[in-house]
């Protein structure tokens, strides 16, 4: 599990390991994930296929959790 806090305008790249499942949960705030808007309480799950994630904070103190699952 990974956790981060992003402020407005801050960005972060995360490279998940190949052949893993990813669950990303926005605990508070608003972020953009690869062009998709996610707000507090939103989540998205997907299989990591050598994909790099680009997260951008759209609101100060946006808290994000990333779960790396089998």
C-alpha positions in Angstrom: 0.0 0.0 0.0 1.2 3.5 -0.8 -0.2 6.8 0.4 0.4 10.3 -0.7 -0.9 13.8 -0.2 -1.0 16.1 -3.2 -1.6 19.8 -3.2 -3.1 21.7 -6.1 -0.7 21.7 -9.0 1.6 18.9 -7.6 2.0 15.8 -9.7 3.3 12.3 -9.1 4.2 9.3 -11.3 3.8 5.8 -10.1 5.0 2.7 -12.0 3.2 -0.3 -10.7 4.9 -3.7 -11.0 3.8 -5.8 -14.0 1.1 -8.4 -13.6 -0.4 -6.8 -10.5 -3.9 -5.4 -9.8 -4.1 -1.8 -8.6 -6.8 -0.2 -6.5 -6.6 3.6 -6.2 -8.8 5.3 -3.6 -9.1 9.1 -3.2 -9.6 9.5 0.6 -10.0 13.3 0.5 -9.7 16.1 -2.1 -9.7 16.0 -5.9 -7.1 14.6 -8.3 -6.7 13.9 -11.9 -5.5 10.4 -12.9 -4.4 10.2 -16.5 -6.9 12.9 -17.5 -9.8 11.5 -15.4 -11.2 13.5 -12.6 -11.5 11.7 -9.2 -13.0 13.2 -6.1 -13.2 12.3 -2.4 -14.6 8.8 -2.1 -13.9 7.8 -5.7 -11.9 4.7 -6.5 -10.7 2.9 -9.6 -9.3 -0.6 -10.0 -7.4 -2.1 -12.9 -4.7 -4.5 -14.0 -1.2 -3.1 -14.3 0.2 -3.9 -17.7 3.5 -1.9 -17.7 1.4 1.2 -17.2 2.7 4.4 -15.5 0.1 6.3 -13.6 0.2 10.1 -13.6 -1.6 11.7 -10.7 -2.1 15.5 -10.4 -3.5 17.3 -7.3 -6.4 19.6 -8.1 -7.1 20.6 -4.5 -4.8 21.1 -1.6 -4.3 18.2 0.8 -5.8 15.6 -1.5 -5.1 12.2 0.1 -4.6 9.2 -2.2 -4.1 5.5 -1.3 -2.7 3.0 -3.9 -3.1 -0.7 -3.2 -0.9 -3.1 -5.1 -2.7 -6.4 -5.1 -2.1 -9.9 -6.5 
